[in-house]
Amino acid sequence: MKTVQCFWRRPLAEQVREEGREEGRIATSRAMLLRLLEWRHIPVPTTVRARIESCTDLSQLEAWAERAVHAADADELFVEE
């Protein structure tokens, strides 16, 4: 009798799960960055919001969040780019 391997235990399924986790981390980072600016009462122009929402690089989002802690306006997030 053959053992049936469940799809969810296969490498492809694990890859799909990990991609989903990464997308979740990115979405959470985007939301937190926008929330941080909101808490600091920093207006977020449409162009800045669009740039943040289109970013898929987690390390870039973290760098912007660090800058947001001390920024006087939203454009300061992108100063070093």
C-alpha positions as CSV (number, residue, x, y, z in Angstrom):
1,M,0.0,0.0,0.0
2,K,1.4,3.4,-1.0
3,T,1.6,6.2,1.5
4,V,-0.2,9.3,0.2
5,Q,1.7,12.4,0.9
6,C,-0.5,15.4,1.7
7,F,-0.1,18.4,-0.5
8,W,0.4,20.6,2.5
9,R,3.6,18.9,3.5
10,R,5.2,19.3,0.1
11,P,8.0,21.8,-0.6
12,L,5.8,23.8,-3.0
13,A,3.1,24.2,-0.3
14,E,5.7,25.4,2.2
15,Q,7.0,27.9,-0.4
16,V,3.4,29.2,-0.9
17,R,2.9,29.6,2.8
18,E,6.2,31.4,3.2
19,E,5.3,33.8,0.4
20,G,2.0,34.5,2.1
21,R,3.9,35.2,5.4
22,E,6.2,37.6,3.7
23,E,3.3,39.4,2.0
24,G,1.7,39.7,5.4
25,R,4.9,41.1,7.0
26,I,5.1,43.7,4.2
27,A,1.4,44.7,4.4
28,T,1.8,45.1,8.2
29,S,4.9,47.2,7.8
30,R,3.2,49.4,5.3
31,A,0.2,49.9,7.6
32,M,2.4,50.6,10.6
33,L,4.5,53.2,8.7
34,L,1.4,55.0,7.7
35,R,0.0,54.7,11.2
36,L,3.2,56.1,12.6
37,L,3.0,59.2,10.4
38,E,-0.6,59.6,11.4
39,W,0.2,59.4,15.1
40,R,2.8,62.0,14.7
41,H,0.3,64.2,12.9
42,I,2.4,64.3,9.7
43,P,0.2,64.8,6.6
44,V,0.8,62.1,4.0
45,P,0.4,63.4,0.4
46,T,-1.1,61.0,-2.2
47,T,2.3,60.5,-3.8
48,V,4.0,59.5,-0.6
49,R,1.1,57.1,0.3
50,A,1.3,55.5,-3.2
51,R,5.1,55.0,-2.8
52,I,4.7,53.4,0.6
53,E,1.8,51.2,-0.6
54,S,3.7,50.0,-3.7
55,C,6.9,49.1,-1.8
56,T,7.5,45.4,-1.6
57,D,10.9,45.6,0.1
58,L,10.6,44.9,3.8
59,S,14.1,46.4,4.6
60,Q,13.2,49.6,2.8
61,L,9.9,49.9,4.7
62,E,11.9,49.4,8.0
63,A,14.4,52.1,6.9
64,W,11.5,54.5,6.2
65,A,9.9,53.7,9.5
66,E,13.1,54.6,11.3
67,R,13.2,57.9,9.5
68,A,9.5,58.5,10.3
69,V,10.3,58.6,14.0
70,H,12.2,61.8,13.6
71,A,10.8,63.3,10.3
72,A,9.2,66.7,10.3
73,D,7.3,65.8,7.1
74,A,6.6,62.7,5.0
75,D,9.0,63.7,2.2
76,E,11.9,63.2,4.7
77,L,11.4,59.4,4.5
78,F,13.0,59.4,1.1
79,V,15.9,61.9,1.8
80,E,18.8,59.4,1.4
81,E,17.5,57.8,-1.9
